[in-house]
Amino acid sequence: MKHKKILLVEDSPSDVGLTRRAFEKSHIVNELIVAEDGQEALDYLFKGAPLDGQSMDDLPAFVLLDLKLPKVDGLQVLRQIRADDRTSRLPVVILTTSSEEDDIAQSYDLGANSYIRKPVDFKQFMESVAHLGLYWLVMNESAPPKKR
């Protein structure tokens, strides 16, 4: 089985650390690629992947996407992911602190697969991230990319 990567788009170093720790505690050993802003995520997905040299044939298993990001916000990242045939079926899970109804509606309108508000409680955050990883990496059957 091909080693599946996870793309985490998150600008908070503490949330990146918590996410890494949650995956480790759940024995999820998949590589976690971190993009610290929306532009870095788009560069990773579409412009030769400066973060680790991946090709379009080696997309992550899923994307954990924060909405409140510098440079390019999460909704714009999602919009561009869904606009490209190569990534239009890539699972995208919004993981954010926002509980604004407009953010939730726009995320789903743009094709988010799930919207999860980050729990403030440390234990809940760890459990949520662990469950996300197990679901998207083990249980979910990924859609094939669209044919050009």
Buried (B, 14 or more C-beta within 10 A) or exposed (E): EEEBBBBBBBBBEEBBEBBBBBBEEBEBEBEBBBBBBBBBBBBBBBEEBEBEEBEEEEBBBBBBBBBBBEBBBBBBBBBBBBEBEBBEBBBBBBBBBBEEEEBBEBBEEBBBBBBBBBBEEEEEBBBBBBEBBBBBBEEEEBEEBEEE
